[in-house]
């Protein structure tokens, strides 16, 4: 498939979450929630999910990011679950000052054998 990229301006996320805390539940899958989720984590997950969609899943018309459960990122590989289907993707998330950028590539569905 293709390559997806997204960049997030962290101060914007801070403002959004201050005024609408429920947005957090719309971005993070329940498995991604922690007792103390920091804003850079949320912004990074948002950017990663945007990049994944741009990489080849945009045709699914996903309305809620909380449907995507990104597992632990090991090296550059990440497995994620979407509507019961497991995928693997090369993903990189970088944080610098007020920005987070994510790049996704090599998206593949994992098929049961």
VOPAGU-2260 file (C-alpha; in pm, 1 decimal, decimal comma):
REM VOPAGU-2260
SITE   aa  ch    i         X         Y         Z
SITE  UNK   A    0       0,0       0,0       0,0
SITE  UNK   A    1     105,0     363,8      30,0
SITE  UNK   A    2     266,7     593,4     280,0
SITE  UNK   A    3      76,0     809,3     525,6
SITE  UNK   A    4     201,4    1107,4     724,6
SITE  UNK   A    5      42,8    1344,4     974,3
SITE  UNK   A    6     164,6    1631,6    1189,6
SITE  UNK   A    7      -4,0    1763,0    1504,9
SITE  UNK   A    8      43,5    2097,1    1679,6
SITE  UNK   A    9      37,1    2001,3    2050,6
SITE  UNK   A   10     -95,0    2336,1    2186,5
SITE  UNK   A   11    -406,0    2283,8    1974,1
SITE  UNK   A   12    -464,5    1950,8    2145,7
SITE  UNK   A   13    -424,2    2113,6    2484,2
SITE  UNK   A   14    -694,4    2369,2    2397,4
SITE  UNK   A   15    -929,9    2106,4    2258,1
SITE  UNK   A   16    -895,5    1883,1    2565,4
SITE  UNK   A   17    -940,9    2176,9    2803,0
SITE  UNK   A   18   -1272,9    2268,7    2642,5
SITE  UNK   A   19   -1389,6    1919,4    2546,2
SITE  UNK   A   20   -1232,4    1648,5    2766,7
SITE  UNK   A   21   -1457,7    1383,3    2606,8
SITE  UNK   A   22   -1246,7    1409,3    2288,9
SITE  UNK   A   23    -990,7    1189,1    2464,6
SITE  UNK   A   24   -1239,3     899,8    2456,5
SITE  UNK   A   25   -1293,8     959,6    2084,4
SITE  UNK   A   26    -922,6     938,1    2004,6
SITE  UNK   A   27    -795,9     656,5    2226,4
SITE  UNK   A   28    -913,0     296,6    2220,2
SITE  UNK   A   29    -995,1     168,5    2571,9
SITE  UNK   A   30    -677,8     -47,0    2560,2
SITE  UNK   A   31    -470,1     268,4    2502,5
SITE  UNK   A   32    -609,3     448,2    2806,1
SITE  UNK   A   33    -386,2     484,1    3108,0
SITE  UNK   A   34    -458,1     642,7    3442,9
SITE  UNK   A   35    -230,0     935,5    3355,9
SITE  UNK   A   36    -231,9     984,9    2978,5
SITE  UNK   A   37     -14,0    1279,5    2881,2
SITE  UNK   A   38     -86,7    1511,6    2592,5
SITE  UNK   A   39     214,6    1407,6    2383,7
SITE  UNK   A   40      94,5    1045,0    2395,3
SITE  UNK   A   41    -255,0    1147,2    2280,4
SITE  UNK   A   42    -119,6    1372,5    2004,9
SITE  UNK   A   43     116,7    1096,0    1893,0
SITE  UNK   A   44    -162,8     839,0    1878,1
SITE  UNK   A   45    -383,0    1082,6    1686,6
SITE  UNK   A   46    -106,0    1149,3    1432,3
SITE  UNK   A   47     -32,1     776,5    1402,4
SITE  UNK   A   48    -396,7     690,6    1339,5
SITE  UNK   A   49    -425,3     965,5    1076,3
SITE  UNK   A   50    -107,6     835,8     909,7
SITE  UNK   A   51    -238,3     477,2     914,5
SITE  UNK   A   52    -563,2     583,7     749,1
SITE  UNK   A   53    -373,0     780,4     484,2
SITE  UNK   A   54    -147,3     477,9     430,8
SITE  UNK   A   55    -431,2     270,0     294,3
SITE  UNK   A   56    -736,1     242,8     517,4
SITE  UNK   A   57    -914,1     567,3     426,3
SITE  UNK   A   58   -1158,1     370,2     211,1
SITE  UNK   A   59   -1302,6     218,7     531,1
SITE  UNK   A   60   -1462,2     554,3     619,6
SITE  UNK   A   61   -1369,9     520,2     986,8
SITE  UNK   A   62   -1549,3     786,0    1182,2
SITE  UNK   A   63   -1393,1     723,6    1522,9
SITE  UNK   A   64   -1025,6     679,0    1598,7
SITE  UNK   A   65   -1116,2     488,1    1914,1
SITE  UNK   A   66   -1189,6     190,3    1686,6
SITE  UNK   A   67    -815,4     160,3    1618,7
SITE  UNK   A   68    -615,8      -9,0    1894,9
SITE  UNK   A   69    -244,4      50,5    1833,3
SITE  UNK   A   70     -39,1    -196,0    2032,1
SITE  UNK   A   71     307,4    -138,4    2165,8
SITE  UNK   A   72     541,7      -5,8    1900,4
SITE  UNK   A   73     851,2    -225,8    1889,0
SITE  UNK   A   74    1127,4    -100,6    1665,7
SITE  UNK   A   75     935,3      38,8    1373,7
SITE  UNK   A   76     665,9    -231,5    1364,5
SITE  UNK   A   77     329,6    -205,7    1528,3
SITE  UNK   A   78      33,0    -437,7    1526,8
SITE  UNK   A   79    -307,9    -286,6    1557,9
SITE  UNK   A   80    -660,2    -413,9    1572,1
SITE  UNK   A   81    -943,7    -256,9    1377,4
SITE  UNK   A   82   -1294,7    -397,7    1389,5
SITE  UNK   A   83   -1161,8    -743,3    1473,2
SITE  UNK   A   84    -903,9    -753,1    1190,0
SITE  UNK   A   85    -536,6    -743,6    1282,4
SITE  UNK   A   86    -288,5    -537,6    1081,8
SITE  UNK   A   87      84,5    -474,8    1094,1
SITE  UNK   A   88     241,3    -146,9     986,5
SITE  UNK   A   89     578,3      26,2     992,1
SITE  UNK   A   90     524,2     334,5    1201,3
SITE  UNK   A   91     740,4     614,0    1333,3
SITE  UNK   A   92     625,4     880,0    1578,2
SITE  UNK   A   93     852,3    1174,8    1656,7
SITE  UNK   A   94     804,5    1454,2    1909,5
SITE  UNK   A   95     981,7    1789,8    1888,4
SITE  UNK   A   96     886,0    2087,2    2103,5
SITE  UNK   A   97     527,9    2169,0    2007,5
SITE  UNK   A   98     486,1    1916,4    1725,6
SITE  UNK   A   99     430,6    1545,4    1680,6
SITE  UNK   A  100     471,9    1379,1    1342,9
SITE  UNK   A  101     385,9    1022,3    1245,5
SITE  UNK   A  102     466,5     826,2     931,2
SITE  UNK   A  103     308,5     491,8     841,6
SITE  UNK   A  104     402,6     253,8     560,0
SITE  UNK   A  105     394,0    -112,7     458,0
SITE  UNK   A  106      42,8    -167,2     590,0
SITE  UNK   A  107     -59,5    -533,4     573,1
SITE  UNK   A  108    -355,1    -730,2     702,6
SITE  UNK   A  109    -256,9   -1036,8     903,0
SITE  UNK   A  110    -450,1   -1333,4     776,7
SITE  UNK   A  111    -529,9   -1638,1     986,7
SITE  UNK   A  112    -359,1   -1953,2     861,4
